[in-house]
Amino acid sequence: MLGARRTGLLAAARARGWHVLAVDRDPGAPGFRLAHRRAILEPDDEVALERLADSGRIDGVVGTDGTAAVAARVAARFRLPHPISPETGVLVSSRLRQRVRLAEAGVPQTRWAILRDDAEPGFPALVGPLDRKGRRLAEEASGGAEVTVTAWSDDGAFRPLLGFGPAAGLAARAAEALGVRHGLTSTRVRLGLDGPRAIELRTEPSDREAELCRLLRGIDLHALTLDAALGQPAAAEYVRFGTADARVA
């Protein structure tokens, strides 16, 4: 597991009887106490990760804390099952590339701009750091109502678990545009008079989303994450699709 801070996910892996190897740069990462083996490495040091994978049997890779692209590439190199491709991993890990791809696909988004030199965005925005090409991404500052759509995709079929209606429809379009055909997604959507607009899609739902899914839908997101990492079909005892007693908007 890349990243040793998601203790709930690590505990779920151990509960299944998995032998867990956790990787994190922080020797004090809380998840290390739940791992059978720990490796104090930069989670994006792919050369070191490949050596680590070569040193023992690895059946699957789970990316957390923004390591989706690295996890997808390591899984591909070792021909391991994985919910997303390396190409999709890059898109969900880079805010700028994700914005560009969604624009190409015609997915409505909140305002954003690529800045060079001393350029200003021309709207209230949060501006990111310079990238290797001397660019900065400016994204519209928070404002207005937002919803997070948590969903499970299986062979391209998008099933919202939290968040429904037009916001879920937009989240499905974003997932398709980014190439997500399998696994979990968490999509932030801003609501407005001009309809929903995408802010960001991640393939790593938060612990809060996991708790809401457990309480409101009886669905275990940690179990779905682990199933996807090993290429296993979602276990029936963890997933109940259909009409929910409670819905989150």
FENPE-V801918 format. One record per residue. PHI is phi as a letter, one per 30 degrees, with the letter a starting at -180 (none if undefined). PSI is psi in whole degrees, -180 to 180 (* if undefined). NEAR is the number of other ideal C-beta (glycine too) atoms within 10 Angstrom. Layout:
[[PHI,PSI,NEAR] [PHI,PSI,NEAR]]
This chain:
[[none,126,27] [d,113,23] [j,131,24] [b,43,30] [c,-20,16] [d,82,25] [d,-34,15] [d,-42,17] [d,-41,25] [d,-40,26] [d,-38,14] [d,-39,21] [d,-43,26] [d,-37,13] [d,-26,12] [d,-4,14] [i,15,6] [d,149,17] [d,113,13] [c,125,20] [c,117,19] [c,140,26] [b,128,26] [a,152,24] [d,-20,15] [c,115,12] [d,-23,9] [c,14,8] [e,131,21] [d,-26,13] [d,-15,23] [e,-32,20] [d,-16,11] [c,-4,21] [c,149,20] [d,-37,11] [b,148,13] [b,148,18] [b,120,20] [d,92,14] [b,160,15] [d,124,12] [d,-12,23] [c,10,14] [d,88,15] [d,-30,14] [d,-47,7] [d,-37,14] [d,-38,25] [d,-40,14] [d,-40,12] [d,-43,17] [d,-34,17] [d,-22,9] [d,-9,11] [a,175,9] [d,126,6] [b,124,16] [c,-18,12] [a,159,21] [b,129,26] [c,124,25] [c,130,28] [b,171,22] [h,44,16] [i,20,15] [c,25,22] [e,-43,26] [d,-44,23] [d,-46,23] [e,-42,29] [d,-40,24] [d,-42,21] [d,-43,23] [d,-42,25] [d,-41,16] [d,-33,14] [c,11,16] [h,44,7] [c,152,17] [d,149,15] [a,145,27] [d,-27,28] [b,157,27] [d,162,17] [e,-36,17] [d,-44,13] [d,-36,23] [e,-40,26] [d,-42,19] [d,-39,24] [d,-14,27] [c,-20,20] [c,115,15] [d,-40,15] [d,-49,16] [d,-36,15] [d,-44,22] [e,-45,22] [d,-45,15] [d,-41,19] [d,-38,21] [d,-43,13] [d,-34,9] [d,-2,12] [i,23,9] [d,122,20] [e,134,17] [b,163,20] [d,163,22] [d,145,14] [a,162,20] [a,150,17] [c,122,15] [c,142,18] [b,150,10] [h,-126,7] [c,22,5] [d,148,13] [c,150,10] [d,-27,19] [i,8,10] [a,157,13] [e,121,11] [b,158,19] [c,127,12] [c,127,15] [d,177,14] [d,167,7] [d,139,12] [c,-173,12] [d,-19,5] [c,12,8] [i,24,9] [c,154,15] [b,142,18] [c,124,23] [c,126,20] [b,139,21] [e,132,19] [d,157,13] [e,145,12] [l,137,10] [i,177,11] [d,141,11] [b,154,15] [b,147,21] [c,124,21] [c,114,30] [c,129,25] [b,160,22] [b,127,23] [c,137,21] [b,109,17] [h,42,6] [i,-11,11] [d,116,10] [c,120,20] [b,107,13] [d,137,21] [c,-38,28] [b,131,24] [j,124,22] [b,-172,16] [i,-151,14] [e,-34,12] [d,-41,25] [d,-36,23] [d,-41,16] [d,-41,24] [d,-37,28] [d,-41,21] [d,-40,19] [d,-44,28] [d,-42,24] [d,-42,15] [d,-34,19] [d,-1,25] [i,18,15] [d,111,25] [c,-13,17] [b,145,18] [j,-174,22] [d,147,23] [b,152,26] [b,113,21] [c,120,28] [d,132,20] [b,134,27] [c,135,21] [c,141,17] [a,178,12] [d,-26,5] [c,15,7] [j,176,13] [d,147,23] [b,136,20] [d,140,23] [c,-49,20] [a,143,18] [c,133,23] [b,156,17] [c,20,26] [b,86,23] [e,151,24] [d,167,14] [d,-33,14] [d,-43,10] [d,-40,20] [d,-41,23] [d,-41,12] [d,-41,20] [d,-39,22] [d,-44,15] [d,-41,11] [c,-27,15] [b,-9,21] [i,30,13] [c,134,22] [c,101,20] [d,-34,29] [d,-42,23] [d,-41,21] [d,-40,23] [d,-45,24] [d,-40,22] [e,-45,22] [d,-37,24] [d,-30,24] [c,7,15] [i,25,14] [c,148,12] [d,148,9] [d,129,16] [d,136,13] [e,-33,7] [d,-13,9] [c,-19,17] [b,128,20] [b,101,12] [d,152,13] [k,-163,6] [d,130,6] [c,151,15] [d,-27,7] [b,144,9] [b,148,14] [c,130,19] [c,*,12]]
